Amino acid sequence: MNYKSKALTIAGSDSGVGAGIQADLKTFQVFNVYGISVIASITAQNTKGVKEIFGSTLPGCSFADRCSNGGYWSRCCQSGHAI
């Protein structure tokens, strides 16, 4: 597939797939944008609510961001969930 552009998302992972990294990447795909992601947190949840949030470390997110952008040049960045 030939993508129009690339975009970076820094967000949490939503195990219900209704938000977070998963939703961002699906949205990027709809607009023919190649998605690059850095996971800032992981949630443990069900349909009744979020039970726990496990945050990534700031150095880990920073390193992942540098690695992602080292091989990909993104035109924009979306940040949804920062701890």
N, C-alpha and C positions, 0 to 999 in steps of 0.2 A: 504494500500500500504506500502511496506517495502522500505524505502528510504536508499540509500547508505550513505548519509551524510547530514549535515545541514549547511546552509550558511546564514549569516546575510547581508542584504542590507540596506544601509542608503542612501536614495535618495529622489527625489521629486516625487510627484504624477502627472502623465501626463494624463489629461482627454481624450486625443485622443488615449490612450493605445499604442502608438507607441514607447514610451520610459519610463524612470523612473521606479518606483516601479513595475508597472504593467508588463512591459517588462522583468524586472529582474526576477520576480516570474514565468513568463511563461518560461523563459530560464532555470531557476532552475528545473522546472518540466520536461522539455525535457531531462535533464541529470539525472533525478531521484534523485534530491537533494531537501530536505525539506527547504523551504524558510521562513526566519524570517525577518520581516521588521520594520524599523523605518522611518516614513515619515518626511523629513526635510522641505518640502514645498509643496504647492498645487498651481497648475496653473489654470488660467482661459484663455482658448484658443479655437480657432477654426482652420479650415484648412488654414486660411490666416495668422495666427500668434498668438503669446502669447500676451494677453491683460493685464494680471496682474499676479504677483507672490505674494503669501501669505506665508511668511516664518514662520516656527515653531520656538519657542523660544529655545535657547541653553539648558536651564535647562530642558525643556520639552523633547527634543531629548535625552539628557543624561539620564533622568529618564526612558524613554521608552526603551532605550538601556539596562539599568541595569535590567529592568523588563523582557525584552525578553530573556536576557541571564541567568536570574535567574532560569528559568525553562527549558531552552534549551542550550545545549552546541554546539556552531557552530565551524566548522573547519576553516572557512574563513569568511572574511568580504569584501563586495564590497561597495564602497562609490562613488556615482555618482554626487550628487548635494548638496553642502553645502553652506549655507548662512552665 
